[in-house]
Amino acid sequence: MITRFITDVTTRFNPFSPRAKAARLFLTRLPPGARASGMNIATQLLPRTSTEPSSLHIKFKDGKEMKIDCETMNIKNIVEEVDRHSRALQKADDMAS
């Protein structure tokens, strides 16, 4: 997954819910030094009894924002969506160089 163009990641999920698996897995796919390289990562853990759906909000360097519903998408689909936009930014960056 290309994370170089991601500036902010915000997640909200109940860690005990099986439907929050995609949000948890997305956080594990971020590189260990992501915060040190300038990425803002905010995670809000909901209580065990919460019925609020899991959410993932991603901002890119070009200003695009993605609001992803983790309840309906699996991790493979989320990574594909993020990589699709990251590859477009990569192409634009390569053309400018």
Residue pairs with C-beta under 8 A, 6 or more apart in sequence:
1 29
1 79
1 82
1 83
1 86
2 82
2 83
2 86
2 87
2 90
3 30
3 31
3 34
3 39
3 86
4 86
4 90
5 60
5 61
5 62
5 85
5 86
5 89
5 90
6 39
6 58
6 59
6 60
6 61
6 82
6 86
7 38
7 39
7 40
7 59
7 60
7 61
8 39
8 40
8 41
8 42
8 57
8 58
8 59
9 26
9 27
9 30
9 39
9 40
9 41
9 42
9 56
9 57
9 58
9 59
10 41
10 42
10 43
10 44
10 56
10 57
10 58
11 23
11 26
11 27
11 42
11 43
11 44
11 54
11 55
11 56
11 57
11 70
12 23
12 43
12 44
12 46
12 52
12 54
12 55
13 20
13 23
13 24
13 44
13 45
13 46
13 54
13 55
13 70
14 20
14 45
14 46
14 47
14 48
14 50
14 52
14 54
15 24
15 45
16 48
17 54
19 53
19 54
19 70
19 71
20 54
20 70
21 75
22 54
22 56
22 70
22 73
22 74
22 75
22 78
23 54
23 55
23 56
23 70
25 75
26 56
26 70
26 75
26 78
26 79
27 41
27 43
29 75
29 79
30 39
30 41
31 37
34 41
35 41
46 52
53 69
53 70
53 71
54 69
54 70
54 71
55 67
55 68
55 69
55 70
56 66
56 67
56 68
56 70
56 78
57 65
57 66
57 67
57 68
58 65
58 66
58 68
58 82
59 65
59 66
60 66
60 85
60 86
60 89
61 89
62 89
64 85
66 81
66 82
66 85
68 78
68 81
70 78
73 81
